[in-house]
Amino acid sequence: MKTLRCSLSKRLLISSLVLTGMMMVPMDSKAVVASAASDSPAGTSQMTKMTAASPKITDGDSGTIGTISWTFKNGVCMFTSAGEYSENAYETAPWYQDSTVTGFDIPYQIRLTGHGPASFFTNLQNLRNIEGIRNIDVSGASSLFGMFTWDRSLTDLDLSRFYTSNSTNMDTMFFGNEGLTTLRLDHFDTAGAERHGWIGCFCTIQNYLKLR
């Protein structure tokens, strides 16, 4: 059964967001584009369908993003140190839109602050697993814009440790995730989001998730 797992209060919140989003997204498309422009250097909305890009990293590559060290092997990007990242990852993350990435392994705590989560895992169409996702701390993030956009091979996301009360923009966070069947949002809080900051957050995935 396809489920969205969260507390009763969060279920009611998500239900209202989904219903509101279904009614408002078509009418407020300009607002969605404006929201995208604020978080995308190119000013391009991620509501536009993306296609998988050519590989940007190859087997054996390593580097840093912010103060987080990473290595890439056999399709898996492993974070090899704790650290912090605060810039928008749009077109700057080494794995951005990389079709060869199938997984992430995050054994250490990483802090995504400011705009750090924005586009962090965007358009990884063969991404199937994010091991250790509970080690990601977004409590200091102001934007979660497009964090998992078009990750169509993901089936399960455990975001039960995502504390989002400081985020003002969650737009298109899960847009295009056609394979997503289980989503845990125990501490997902949209109280601080601006009016259009969550409008496309659950857009498209409500057709694949069932509230229990």
Stockholm file with secondary structure:
# STOCKHOLM 1.0

chainA/1-212         MKTLRCSLSKRLLISSLVLTGMMMVPMDSKAVVASAASDSPAGTSQMTKMTAASPKITDGDSGTIGTISWTFKNGVCMFTSAGEYSENAYETAPWYQDSTVTGFDIPYQIRLTGHGPASFFTNLQNLRNIEGIRNIDVSGASSLFGMFTWDRSLTDLDLSRFYTSNSTNMDTMFFGNEGLTTLRLDHFDTAGAERHGWIGCFCTIQNYLKLR
#=GR chainA/1-212 SS CCEEECCHHHHHHHHHHHHHHHHHTTTTHHHHHHHHHHHCTTCCCTTSCCCCBCCSSCTTCEEEETTEEEEEETTEEEECSCEEECSCCTTTSTTTTBTTCCEEECCSCEEECBTTTTTTTTTCTTCCEEETGGGEECTTBSBCTTTTTTCTTCCEEECTTCCCTTCSBCTTTTTTCTTCCEEECTTCCCTTCCTTTTTTTTTTGGGTCCBC
#=GC SS_cons         CCEEECCHHHHHHHHHHHHHHHHHTTTTHHHHHHHHHHHCTTCCCTTSCCCCBCCSSCTTCEEEETTEEEEEETTEEEECSCEEECSCCTTTSTTTTBTTCCEEECCSCEEECBTTTTTTTTTCTTCCEEETGGGEECTTBSBCTTTTTTCTTCCEEECTTCCCTTCSBCTTTTTTCTTCCEEECTTCCCTTCCTTTTTTTTTTGGGTCCBC
//
